[in-house]
Amino acid sequence: MALVSFSGLASGIDSDALIEATSDATRAGRVVPYEKQVAELEDTNTSLEELTTKLISLQSTIRGFASMNGGPIAKQATSSNESVLAATASNAAINSSYNVTVNQMARNGVYSFSTSDQATYPWNSYSSVINGAIIPGAPAADRTVTIDIGNGSETIDIVLSNTTTLSNFVNEFNATATMATASIINLGSASAPQYQIMISSHNEGVDEGIINVSRGSELQLKHLFGSASDPDSYYAEQVAQNAEFTIEGIDGTITRQSNTVSDLITGVTFQLNSVSATAVKVTVSTDADTTAETVQGFVDAYNEIIEYLAENNLIERKEEKGKVTIEFSPLAKTRVDDSILSALRTQIASTKADNPTAVAIFADLGITTERNGNLKFNSATFKKALADEPESVKEIMQKFADAVSLTGGTIDQFVRFNGLIDVTITANKTSITNLNERIARAEELIAKQAETMKKRFTNLEMIMGRMQSQQQSLISVLGLDGRN
């Protein structure tokens, strides 16, 4: 009779490989397309975030031309004698000249004092007591020194005893004061030190720099923390004072708390360096070179965005082994970048001066658009326009900056929180979340499919195993095992 054979089915089938191949085939159709979409959306978001960074940089550059910053034209200030007075000018300054005479420099307050009894209580180390004769049982008010910094700005009270050292005093003062610093200075030598305590205010001018010292009766008796009314005390002081200067054409003396004066003439800052009986001439004028460099910075920042968008909007056709694929760059499937570019170009094309003579639009400033969309800047043309019609140049650049760079302006509509780019990124993130959920569900189905197949193969193996066992038994009964 014919022998039934199962060709080793019980052990010959690689069920794991078959299950894996089946899962991979299912995954290729149901998971991989979603994963590709997720990767594309993530790349798009990354590119949009980088675009936002570049736009914010461009916005910052253009904002320097805005009316809030004095307009686009850089100014320079020159001084006939910088050792007496130096000056700087911002874009808000008006071209003019000023003759300034510095009569008095502002300065901070300095107060120093030393021991009133060098023989008995010398100050020859940081641990020297200020005065060992102070009666510790005297009322605290009598042993208190009060140091006022500025006109009531800050008050420090220190209570002394017969054990208070130089270090104790300085450390307690510095732990409390914010407008002055105490330090120990050596007026002697390294081998024979003679220390004093010096208090210096941080700020110039009377209002925040003056130092006033008052003392209790016990300290007065010990001639500590001297004053002009106490000839037996040992102290010295530099009284804080304000800066004083005059400007030709302005009546009276001008007083300021600091040697840096920035609140007198719009856009102009004076730095007083020394007193002089001779007037110093300060001239404010247009800085054409710096202005041109700033405009070049705008052009470069704009072109960087144009080139970035061109690179990230490519759509390429690729063919390999007869198979054609279309590859999209990260921004090729979104329209928000096109909207940005269109909005910026519209502003450049539409901005013009109201009543120009020869300088009316960006092209008249030497800023033109090339075929690839980049801007080209001719510095010589710009400088000529600036020399011929500075107000028209200012108007064009300032109008553009106010429209493009300020809050609510062209760029802000795209880069702000919940702006157009942010909305696009958020929508993409939502799509990514939905796609990942689909991927998870698909993977779950694939896993269930694999588990079902595994169970079926296991059952098949069990059945085939029993059949093989029965086959062997039958062969033995029929004597077909070759032993007879």
C-alpha angles and dihedrals in degrees: 000000000000116000116235110223129184096196093235096299091157093065106012101074117086094214094174092057091046092050092047092049091049091049091048091051091050091045091052090058102036107026111025095062089054092047089052091052091049091051091049093050092047090051089049092052092048090051092047091051091051090047089053090054091051092047092051089051090050090047091053092050094049092044088066087070094052125114091245088064096045098267133279102296114098117218132205131203123207128191128208089217117020092179086070102030133000124190141196131192133206127208089269093065121107120228106258144114133245133194108214128187116196110212102169136010122226114242140176126247123262125188124180133176139177140192118305091207109047093169097053102025108025117181099225100136139029088252094055112123114244091228125342093198094070107120106237091201093058115110112279091239090059090053096046127108115199119204117192117196115202123345097319093319096125136002126195121191120194122184113210131204134183089271099049108123131202090256092049091054096045094045094049092048095048092046089059108030123083099171100048141030130219121210140172115241130189117225092174128056136280091262096041108027123190108190131202132181116237126193117197125186116225098223135061122233135048099275096061104009108051117106121209121184127196128175141198123252095261091056091046090055089053090048091236124153093019133218136189090266092058109066092177093062124093115224143121132198143188107211114223115243141182128246115258126194142148133223121207109249093027116095119232137006119307116221127198134173093228138043087233108078117188103146101068107070120025111255095001126106123192121203110199111210106167145351119268135171089212120080118245117220116225116193124194116199142157115282101213096177095053091044091052091048090052092050089049087054089055092049092049093049091048093049091049088060093046091052092045092052092047091052094047097044097060120132111196131190113214128185124194125171090345094308116120121208132178116219121200122203116229097270099036093096098047129076101200093088090052089052091053093051093046092049093050093047091049091054092048092049097045101044114101142150117264101223108014130162102200103336109073112131141024092273089061087058091056093258111127136163121244127211094264090054096256121133119241121207126205107196094192092054090048094050091049091051089048091052094045102040111010093164092054091049090050093047095050096047094040094050090050093048094048091051097043110031110034128089108290091018129127098280094038091059088063105035104038125099107286088009122141095278093045091050091050092049091048091050090050091050090052090051090049090052091050092047092049089052089053090048091051091050091047092049089049091053091046090051091050090047090052091048091050091049091048091053091049092050090047091052090046091052090050092049093046090048092054091046091051089050091051090048091055091048091050092049090052093049093049092047092240095130092092096251096110 
